[in-house]
């Protein structure tokens, strides 16, 4: 089968053996894949958690049809239209744990379905489970114009946030954040953004920050969060290390939580998928929660798809079809 593999000369489409499902695994005939920032790093040889390096089949997110079941797989049958996340997605066939799948709604095509699994699971876990968002509270999403950022704002609105603030350093993307739930769009590279947030919150600050930037905005985040507020760190687009004002953190008594899928067990991931199904799946099926598709590329043009991502001018998801 064809697969997009990182090799000694870089990432390229290669012929490899079709995998066989074991245990609770499901073999999926992939029809569409969503590109993610971590994929871009892995095309350059970077590792993501335990994945990466020479010989790695790239890709983390896909939609397709169940082709074969492992002996212990439950909850799906051959022919089911599914979407999910895991490793080795950029291939004609991929393996997934049976608990890391969603049944794709009948009113959703493969391209649309491939945009959702990572955004839904990451941001439900960040906003609802770890962020403990309550109706009427105020939320700031740093890095809001990414696919997961757009989903974070939508989930916050769905769960009753009274004010949603989204940040983007790109003027075009910032201008479109209100389409996806932002009441206020800010430029986190502008030193005045904290004052804008405080002005919008009666000088109190927001209850919750979903932070995909960290690094350079870490101390500003502390100043923009209310006393007894929460910050959930889901990324490091602003760098892995930075100055941190521990006194301000303590004075405002802020709960600071770090989350990632990279160190989670399969049992933890299954629980996250179950929580999405129980809590917000109705909104997915009704198309209330959705992501825009920026461009669709054929699998043979996957290199061009990554070049488009690296240019960093897109809004929404980049999809590759097989």
C-alpha positions in Angstrom: 0.0 0.0 0.0 1.0 3.6 -0.4 2.1 5.6 2.7 3.8 8.9 3.5 7.0 7.8 5.3 9.9 9.8 6.8 13.1 8.4 5.5 16.8 9.2 5.4 16.2 11.6 2.5 13.1 13.2 4.1 9.4 12.4 3.8 8.1 10.7 0.7 5.3 8.4 -0.6 6.5 4.8 -0.3 5.1 1.3 -0.8 4.9 -0.6 2.4 3.0 -3.7 3.7 -0.6 -3.3 4.7 -0.9 -3.8 8.5 -3.0 -6.5 10.2 -5.1 -5.6 13.2 -4.4 -7.4 16.5 -6.2 -7.3 19.9 -8.5 -4.3 20.1 -7.2 -2.8 16.9 -9.3 -1.9 13.8 -8.0 -1.7 10.3 -9.4 1.3 8.5 -9.4 2.1 4.8 -8.4 5.7 4.9 -10.3 8.1 2.6 -9.1 11.5 4.0 -6.6 12.9 6.5 -6.3 16.1 8.4 -2.9 17.8 8.6 -1.7 19.0 12.0 1.3 21.2 13.2 2.9 18.1 14.8 2.9 16.4 11.4 4.8 19.3 9.9 7.6 18.9 12.5 7.7 15.2 11.9 8.3 15.7 8.1 11.5 17.4 9.2 12.6 14.5 11.4 11.3 15.8 14.8 9.7 13.4 17.2 6.3 13.8 18.7 6.0 11.8 22.0 7.2 8.3 21.1 6.6 8.7 17.4 9.0 10.0 14.7 12.3 9.4 13.1 13.4 7.3 10.1 10.8 4.7 9.0 7.8 6.4 10.6 4.6 6.5 8.7 3.4 10.0 9.3 -0.1 11.4 10.1 -2.3 11.6 13.2 -5.9 12.1 12.0 -8.2 10.5 9.4 -11.6 9.3 8.3 -12.4 6.2 6.4 -14.2 2.8 6.5 -13.6 -0.2 8.8 -12.0 -2.9 6.7 -11.0 -5.5 9.3 -11.3 -6.1 13.0 -8.9 -7.5 15.5 -10.1 -10.4 17.6 -10.9 -8.2 20.6 -12.2 -5.1 18.8 -15.7 -4.0 19.9 -18.2 -1.3 19.0 -17.7 -1.2 15.2 -18.3 -3.5 12.3 -16.8 -3.9 8.8 -18.0 -1.2 6.5 -18.7 1.4 9.3 -17.8 5.0 8.4 -15.4 6.2 11.1 -13.0 8.9 12.0 -10.3 8.9 14.6 -6.7 9.7 15.6 -3.5 7.8 16.1 -0.3 7.2 14.4 0.4 6.2 10.7 -2.6 8.0 9.3 -1.1 9.1 6.0 -1.5 5.7 4.3 -4.1 3.7 2.3 -4.8 1.7 5.5 -4.2 2.5 9.2 -4.7 0.8 12.5 -6.6 2.3 15.4 -7.6 1.2 18.8 -11.4 0.5 19.0 -11.7 3.1 21.7 -10.1 5.8 19.7 -12.8 6.0 17.0 -15.9 8.0 16.4 -18.7 6.9 14.1 -18.9 9.6 11.4 -22.4 11.2 11.1 -24.3 10.3 8.0 -24.5 13.9 7.0 -20.7 14.4 7.0 -18.4 13.5 4.1 -14.9 12.0 4.7 -13.1 15.4 4.1 -15.2 17.0 6.8 -14.9 14.1 9.2 -11.1 14.1 8.9 -10.9 17.6 10.3 -12.5 16.8 13.7 -11.1 14.1 15.9 -8.0 15.8 17.3 -9.7 19.2 17.7 -12.8 17.7 19.5 -10.8 15.5 21.9 -8.1 18.0 22.6 -10.3 20.9 23.3 -13.1 19.1 25.1 -10.5 17.8 27.5 -8.9 21.2 27.8 -12.0 23.4 28.1 -14.5 21.1 29.9 -12.5 18.4 31.7 -9.4 20.3 32.8 -10.7 23.8 32.3 -13.8 23.1 34.3 -15.7 25.8 32.4 -19.1 26.8 33.9 -21.9 28.7 32.2 -21.4 32.4 32.4 -17.7 32.3 32.8 -15.2 34.1 30.5 -12.6 32.4 28.3 -9.5 33.4 26.4 -8.1 31.1 23.7 -4.5 31.8 22.8 -3.7 30.7 19.2 -7.4 30.8 18.3 -7.0 30.7 14.6 -5.6 27.1 14.5 -8.0 24.3 13.9 -8.0 23.3 17.6 -8.3 26.9 18.6 -11.4 27.5 16.5 -12.9 24.4 18.1 -12.0 25.6 21.6 -14.0 28.8 21.0 -17.0 26.9 19.7 -17.0 24.4 22.6 -16.7 27.3 25.1 -19.8 29.0 23.5 -21.7 25.7 23.4 -21.0 25.2 27.2 -22.4 28.7 28.0 -19.3 31.0 28.2 -20.5 34.6 28.5 -17.4 36.0 26.8 -15.0 34.3 24.4 -11.8 36.1 23.5 -9.6 34.7 20.7 -6.0 35.7 19.8 -4.2 35.7 16.5 -1.2 37.6 15.3 -2.4 37.5 11.7 -4.8 40.4 10.8 -6.8 38.3 8.2 -7.4 35.4 10.6 -8.0 37.6 13.5 -10.8 39.3 11.5 -12.6 36.0 11.1 -12.5 34.7 14.6 -16.0 36.1 15.4 -17.3 33.6 12.8 -16.3 30.8 15.2 -17.5 32.2 18.5 -15.1 35.0 19.5 -16.8 38.1 21.1 -13.4 39.9 21.1 -10.4 39.2 18.9 -7.0 40.4 20.1 -3.4 40.4 18.7 -1.2 38.7 21.3 1.9 40.4 19.8 0.4 43.8 20.8 1.6 44.7 24.4 -1.8 46.3 25.0 -3.8 43.0 24.7 -3.9 42.4 28.4 -5.5 45.9 28.9 -8.1 45.0 26.2 -9.0 41.8 28.1 -9.2 43.6 31.4 -11.4 46.3 29.9 -13.8 43.7 28.6 -14.0 41.9 32.0 -14.5 44.8 34.4 -10.8 44.7 35.3 -11.2 41.2 36.7 -9.7 39.0 34.0 -11.0 35.8 32.4 -11.9 32.7 34.3 -10.1 30.4 31.9 -7.3 30.7 29.4 -6.7 27.9 26.9 -3.1 28.5 26.0 -1.6 27.2 22.8 1.2 29.8 22.8 2.9 29.8 26.2 6.5 31.1 26.1 6.4 34.8 25.4 2.8 35.3 26.7 3.1 33.3 29.9 3.3 36.3 32.3 0.7 38.3 30.3 -1.6 35.3 30.7 -1.2 35.5 34.5 -2.1 39.2 34.4 -5.2 38.5 32.2 -6.6 35.7 34.4 -8.8 36.5 37.4 -8.0 35.6 40.9 -8.7 31.8 41.3 -8.8 31.5 37.5 -7.4 28.6 35.5 -4.8 28.3 32.7 -4.7 25.1 30.7 -1.5 24.8 28.7 -2.0 22.7 25.5 0.9 23.9 23.4 4.1 25.8 23.1 4.0 27.8 19.8 5.7 30.6 21.6 8.6 28.5 22.8 9.3 25.8 25.4 11.1 28.1 27.9 10.4 31.6 29.2 10.5 33.8 32.2 7.6 33.1 34.6 6.3 35.4 37.4 5.8 33.0 40.2 4.8 35.8 42.6 2.0 36.9 40.3 0.9 33.2 39.9 0.7 32.8 43.6 -0.9 36.2 44.3 -3.7 35.5 41.8 -4.0 31.9 43.1 -4.2 30.6 39.5 -4.6 26.9 38.8 -2.1 26.1 36.0 -2.6 22.7 34.2 -0.6 21.1 31.5 -2.2 18.7 29.1 -1.0 16.6 26.1 -1.8 13.3 24.4 1.8 12.4 24.1 2.1 10.9 27.6 -1.5 9.5 28.0 -2.2 5.8 28.2 -4.7 4.2 25.8 -7.1 3.9 28.7 -6.9 7.6 29.3 -7.5 8.3 25.6 -10.5 6.0 25.5 -12.0 7.9 28.4 -11.5 11.3 26.5 -13.2 9.9 23.4 -16.1 8.6 25.6 -16.5 12.0 27.2 -16.8 13.7 23.8 -19.4 11.2 22.8 -21.4 11.7 26.0 -21.2 15.4 26.3 -21.0 17.1 22.9 -21.6 14.6 20.2 -25.1 15.8 19.5 -23.6 19.2 18.5 -21.2 17.4 16.1 -24.0 15.5 14.5 -26.1 18.6 14.2 -23.1 20.4 12.6 -23.0 23.0 15.3 -19.4 22.1 16.0 -17.4 22.1 12.7 -14.2 23.3 11.2 -13.6 25.1 7.9 -11.6 23.3 5.3 -9.0 25.7 3.8 -7.8 23.4 1.0 -8.0 19.8 -0.2 -5.0 18.1 -1.8 -4.8 14.7 -3.5 -2.5 12.2 -1.7 0.1 12.4 -4.5 0.3 16.1 -3.8 0.9 15.7 0.0 4.2 17.5 -0.3 2.4 20.6 -1.6 -0.1 20.3 1.2 2.7 20.6 3.8 4.2 23.5 1.9 0.8 25.2 2.1 0.8 24.6 5.9 4.3 25.9 6.3 3.4 29.1 4.5 1.1 29.7 7.4 -1.6 31.6 5.5 -4.4 29.2 5.9 -7.5 29.3 8.2 -9.0 26.0 9.2 -7.9 22.5 8.2 -5.8 21.3 5.3 -7.1 17.9 4.1 -5.4 15.2 1.9 -7.7 12.6 0.2 -6.9 9.1 -0.8 
